[in-house]
């Protein structure tokens, strides 16, 4: 007997529903993978990438981790990125944060959380650089949400500075990096107005980030 039978039952219904609506879907899916998009998002279970943007399996390449971070020592993320850019030739990479992110909230607290503190160190440093400005926001929820937006902007910068993205731009590959954020409370995906296609635009964003930082 299978463990968690309800999940296998759900799978049976899901695959039959898709095959009924799109005959031959899985047979076609086996032979090709050509998504135009790479989604780098948070591991939060309430943020299902494909469902949010209404894309089917095979249309969205996905990498997720706590607080949607881009760390230049993260070989997992870098391997996903290289495969997506160099092999799949995706045209768009989206860094997608979400409001109320628990990882970002933990990085803002002045107390230890264990092993996760090592992963969140760069978010903590970002918070400390912006703490003066953030303290001007009286509402705790609004302050956290603003920090979530700042984190997305920082991760877009980190992503754009990876060797994978830099090499793609050097060979003039059509590739755009986006910064988006998702609202769990209303299901709305929002564009933060961050869209980078080359190093000139990257340097502008870097200048904006540091001009707006408050120690």
Beta strands, then each sheet from edge to edge (+ up, - down):
strand 1: 37-42
strand 2: 60-65
strand 3: 92-98
strand 4: 176-182
strand 5: 189-196
sheet 1: 2+ 1+ 3+ 4+ 5-
end
